[in-house]
Amino acid sequence: MAGIREGDRLPRFKLPNQDGKIIDIARLTEQWLVIYFYPKDDTPGCTKEACTFRDQYHLFTDAGAKVFGVSADSITSHKKFKVKYRLPFDLLSDENNNVRKLFGVPSDLFGLIPGRVTYVVDPKGIVRLVFNSQLNTSKHVEKALEIIRGN
């Protein structure tokens, strides 16, 4: 499976957030969306990435964008992670990795570590960025902002 590419239409999906509320992504098109897949709550790289999104969050909201983090962690784990680091955006629980598979997010290190990929979707529902980097966590935020701002 090649996965979602730039120029593709965003697939429809529903996942629970850290509060157990079902987020229907199809209801959120018509605005910029940043959907970033990450390996695991409260690990060094994932915490750095989430906190970088947190620290730049006002730039996303000023541009009319919504940010979502997605991992296979449970709702309970997401809630703890969100509260601990004061994350202002929703974390979506993809416990069976169905959405990760739908997007075709690759795994790293011989399939042992879930991949870290950020997707930026324009208000028409078209994917404008697919950025894959396991180690350069802050670059995900930088690249997403470049696309949304039109730089």
Residue, then its C-alpha position, 0 to 999 in steps of 0.5 A: m500500500a502506497g498510502i496517502r500522497e500529496g494531492d489525494r483527498l483526505p479519507r473519512f474517519k472517526l476516532p475518539n479523542q482524549d475525552g471519549k468524544i468521537i471526532d468525525i473528520a468529515r465534519l471538519t473539512e472546509q478548514w486547514l487540518v494538521i493530522y500528525f501520527y506519532p508513536k507513543d504518548d509521553t516518550p521523549g520524541c513524541t513529547k518534544e513534537a507535541c510540545t512544539f505543536r503546543d508552543q506554536y499552536h496560536l500560529f495554527t489557530d490564527a491561520g484557521a487550522k485545527v491540529f490533531g495528534v493520532s497514536a494507538d494509545s488509549i483514551t486514558s493515556h491521551k488524557k494524561f499526556k494532554v493534561k501533563y503537557r497542557l496540550p491545547f489540541d485533541l489527541l485521537s485514539d487509534e487503538n487498532n491502528n485502523v486509521r494509521k493503516l488507512f493513511g498508509v503510515p509506515s513503521d520504522l526500525f523493522g516495523l517495531i516503531p510506529g511511524r511519525v508522519t504529518y499530513v496537512v489538508d487544505p479547506k477543500g479536503i486535499v492533502r497538501l503535505v505528507f512529511n515523514s521524519q521519525l527523528n526530526t520532530s520539530k520539523h513537522v511543525e515547521k513544514a506544516l506552518e509553511i504549507i498553511r501560510g503559503n510559504 
